[in-house]
């Protein structure tokens, strides 16, 4: 019965919000006859999510209408099929015939040699609204390289699938800034990639200021989550299969960086939505349900044993980051500390980078989840104030 409100919300979204599809940055660029790129040698940072609202690939559109001379690809590669954390090789793109330079191989930042043949670098990829998802880190490194090499940087804006009002979770300590946490922002930031680029550029987060242009969307507003955009979802990576996957990534992605035999149903339609382990008990679902209002939590069966399944309201209910912390704390308790004690040093290091701090185990014992979540509020409110000048949409 818990699923009924979620199903009704999905139906309502489908009925009332698909009439006017959002126009993406690439759509607006097309309607403006590619004015920003005329007469320039163009490089494009993209992958399979780089499509217009009709599903046409950005790289094919630019190849036809402007002087597109090079491609640059992030984690998961040009087609989005490579596994997380696996280095991507530079190669020639079979569709355009252009060299596709890897920005997830020997370097994370375009080198001077990679940029020497272009005048402007265009970024068009779908983000998921979470600090640890590396596509925004790739954007930051491209912004940095363009500033250093005197190249213009153009961001073709896209919706934040979590919406523009949701700001949640912990900040990040300076010593844990990394490619899985490039910017000093809350874990869920509520910005589009264009807004984040503007904020990073003005704040100097990536060094010297670049010549940045953002091509705004049309018909998008901050209250829209992905199901409300009228756009087709293209999975940005193997474990973000559907339009609600970004919600589930926020809830269980951090927990999954640890050990303890956790099963997240990866490489399936339920990736990150399900969490299971041999040590889990049925009561975990009811406990998390009591702690995560607005998010339905039910029992589930996984290959590793008993588990839980999360059901998120597509119009944006519940605090995803708070639910993540309660889930982490309960997994730590039910596993008798195995999720931390059995994790390798490299796993713990990656967890700290993703979470943004190395104090969480100590804080869970000393403070408990409620006080930790409350401690996020001042940073969240400060960030909301700081981001205001860079918001492009109401």
N, C-alpha and C positions, 0 to 999 in steps of 0.2 A: 504493500500500500504506500510505502514511502516514495516510490517512484512516480506516483500519479501526479503530484505537483510539478515535478520536473518535466514529465511528458506533456502536461498541459502548457507549460511555459514554452517548450519547444514548438508545439503546435501553434501557439499564439505568435511566436516569432516568425514562423514560416508563413503564416497567413497575412500578417500586417507589415512585415519589414522588407519583403523582397521586391516590392513594386519599383523602387528607385535604387538601382545598383550604384555603389560608390564608383566614382571615376578616379582611377589611380594616377600617380604621378606620370607614368608612361602614357596614359590616355591623354592627359592634359598636354604633355610634350608633343604628342602627335597632332592634337587639335591646334597647337600653336606653330605647326609646321616646322618643328624641330629648331626653333629660332636660336636657342642657346648653343646649339652644336654646329650651326652652319659655318663652313669654311675652316673647321677645326679637325685635327686628327684626334679620334675618340678612342679611349679605352673604356671597357665596361667590366665592372665587378658584378658577377651574376651567377646564378645556378638555375635549376629547373623551376624555381618559384618566380623567376623574372619573366612574367607574362603580363599582357594587358588584360582588361576586363573581359575580352572575348577569348582569352586563352592563347593568344599569339605570343610567341617567344620574343622578348625584348631584343635579344641579340640578332634575331632574324629581321625584326623591324628596323633596327639601326643599321644593319648591314645593307639594307635596301635603300635607305633614305639619307644616310650621312656617311662620312668617311670613317667607318669603324675599322680599326687596325689591330686591336689586341683585346683579349679577354683575360680575366683574373678570377680565380675560383677559391672558395672558402673551404672550411672543414666539410666533409661529406662529398666534396667534388662537384663537378659541373652538373652531374645528373642527380646528385643527392643520394647516392646509393652506398657510398663508402661508410664503414662503421665509425662510430664516435672514437676520436683519439687516434685514428689511423692516418698516417701521413698520406697526402695526395700528391701524385706526380704531375708535373707540367706535361701537357700533350697538345696535339693539334685537334681542334674541335671538328668533328666529322660534318656538322651542319653548316658551319660558316667557312671552314677551311682555315680559320685563324688560330694562332698560337694561344693556348689557354694557360697562363702562368699560374702555378699553384701558390696560394697564400696560406697553405697549411702543409708545408713541407720543410725545405731548408730554411725558409724565412716566413714570418707572419706578416711582414711589412713589404710592400713593393720596393724593390731595390732601384737605385738610379738607372741601372741598365734596363730594367723592366719598363720604366717610364720614359726613357729617352726619346721614343718615337711618337709620343702623344702630346697633345696640348691640354686636354681635359679628360679627367677620369670620372666616369658616371657609375653610381652605385644603385643597383636595383635588385634587392633580395627581400624576402619576407622574414621578418623577425617574429618572435613569440611573446615579447613583453617581459622577459625575465633576464636579470643581470648576467647570469652564468651561461646563457646561450651565446655561442662565440661569434655569431654573425655581426653583432654590434661591435665586438672587439675588432673584427676585421675592418669594419667601417672606421673605427677609431685609428687603426694603424694606417689606413689609406689616407685619412685626413692628415695625419702626421707627415706621411711621405709627401703628399702634395704641397704642404706648407714648406717643407725642406727643399723640394725640387722646383718650386715656383709653378706648379700646375694647378689649374682650376679644378675644383671638386664639386660635382653636381649629384645631389641625392634625389632620386625619384621616390616620392613619399608613398607609404603604404600604411594600412590600418594597423594599430596595435590590436591583436585579436582578443586581448583581455579588456579592451576598452581604454579610454583615456582618463577615467576617474579613479581607477583602482591603484592605490599606492600602498604597499604593504611590505612588512618584513624588516629584517636587520640591515644595517648599513655595512660598510666594509672598512676594516682597519687598514691604514696605509701600507703596512708591511705585507698584507695579503693581496694587494693589487697584482693581478696577473691576467693572462689571456682568458681565463674563465671568470674574471671579475675586473674588467678594465677600468670601470668608471666608479667614482664615489657616490653611488646612488643606492636607494633601497632595493631590496631583492626584486620586488615588483614595482616598476617605475612609472607606468602610466603614460609614457611618451611614445610618439611615433618615432621612426628612425630619423626623420627630418628634424623633428624637435630636439632629439638627443644630440644630433650633429651640431645644431645651432648652439645648444647649451655647452657642449664640450669645446667647441671652437672659441666661444666668447670667454669661457672660464679658464681657458688655457690648459685643460686637462691633458691634451696631447702635445703640448709645447707651443711653438709659434702659431699665430693665427693664419689660417688658410683662406684663399679666395673661394668661399663657399656659396653655392646657390642651392636652394631647395625648391623643387617643383611640387607645389601643394596639390593635394587631392581636392576633389569637389564632392559634395554631398555626404561627407563624413563628419560626425560630431562625437564628442567625448563619451557620450552615453552608449555608443555602439560597441557591442562585442561582435565577434566575427559573424555569427549567424544572422545578424541584423544588417550586414553590408550588402547582401544580394550577390556576393562574389563566390566563385567556386574555390574551394580549398585545395591547394597543391601542397602535399606534405613536404615540409622543408628539410626533413631528415627521416631516416627509417623508423624512428620511434616517436614521431609526431604525426600519426596517420590521419587524424581527423581534426575538425575545427575546435573541438573541446580538449584535445590533447595538451595544449599549452597550460590549461588549468591543472591537469593531472601531473604534468611535469613539475609545476610549482609545488604541489602537495608532496609528491614522493621522490622527486629527482634528487634532492639533497640526501635523503635517507639512503637511497640506492648507491651513493658513493662509498658506503661503508661495507662491512663484511657480514657474517652471521647467516649465510645461506638465504638471503632475501631474494624472493622471486617477484619480478615486476612485470611479468608477461610481455617481455620485450619482443620486438619483431612480430607483434600480433596487433589486431585492432584494439586490444585493451591495454596497450603499452602504457605504463605509469598509472593507469586507472586502478590496477590490482596490485596488492602487496601481500605476499605470503611467505611463510617459513615454517619449518617443522616445530618450532617452539611457540608459535602463536596459539592463542586460546580463543574460543568463540566469543568470549566477553569483550574482546578488543573492539569489535564493531559497535556494540552498544555504548562502550566507554567513549569512543571517538565521536559517536553521534551526539552524546551529551555535551561534548566540548567544542563541537564544530557546528554551531547553528547556521542554517542556510545551506549546508552540505549534507546530503544523505549518505550514510555509511552502512553497508550491508555486509553480511558474511559472504565469503567466496571460497572456492576450492582451487588450489593451484598445484602445479607439478611438485612444489616443495613442501606442500602441506596446507593446513588451514590458512585462511587469509581474510582480507577485507577488500571491498570494492567501493570506490568513491563515485558519487553521482552529483555532478555540479549543475546548478541551474544556469542555462546558457545566457540569461539576461544579467548575470553578474552577481549572484547571491553568495554569501559566506566570505570569510576571511581565509584565503588559500594559504597564505604564509603562516598564519596562526595554526591552521590545521596541520601544516607540515611539521611545526614544532611539537605539537601534541603527539603526532604520529612518531616522531623521532624519540621523544621521551618515553612513550609507551613501548616502543620496540626495544629501547635500552633496558627498561624494567623487565619486560617479559623474557628477554633473552639472557637476563642476569649479566648484562654488560658485554655479551659476546659480540654485538655489532661493532663495538669499539676495540675490545681486547683481541679479537681475531683479525682485525684489519691490519694490513701491512703499513709500514711507515709511509710508503708512497701513496697508499689509499688515504691515510689520515691527512697527509699533506694536501692532497687534492680536495678532500672534504673541507679542510680549513680555508682553502682558497675559494671554494664555491660558497661556503657559508659566510666567509668574511672575517672569521675570528677563530682563535684556538682555545677559547675559554668555555665552550658550550658544555662540556662534560662537568666541569667545575660548577658552572652556573646552574645546571639542571639540579645538582645536589644541593647547592647553597640557596638558590632562589626559587626553583620550580618554574614550570612553563608560564604560569599566569604573570609572574613578576617580570620574566624575561620579555614577554610580549608587550607588557605595559611600558617597559624600558625603551621600546622602539619608537614610541609616540613622538617624543621631542624631535628626533631626527627626521621622522616622516613629515611633521608639520614644518620644520625648517626647510626641507626639500621642496615641499609644496610651494612655499613662498619663493624660494630661489628659482624654481622652474617657470614661474608665472610669465616673465618677460619673453620666454621662448615658445610659448604655446601658440600654435598656428590655427587652432580650431576651438570653437566654443563647446 
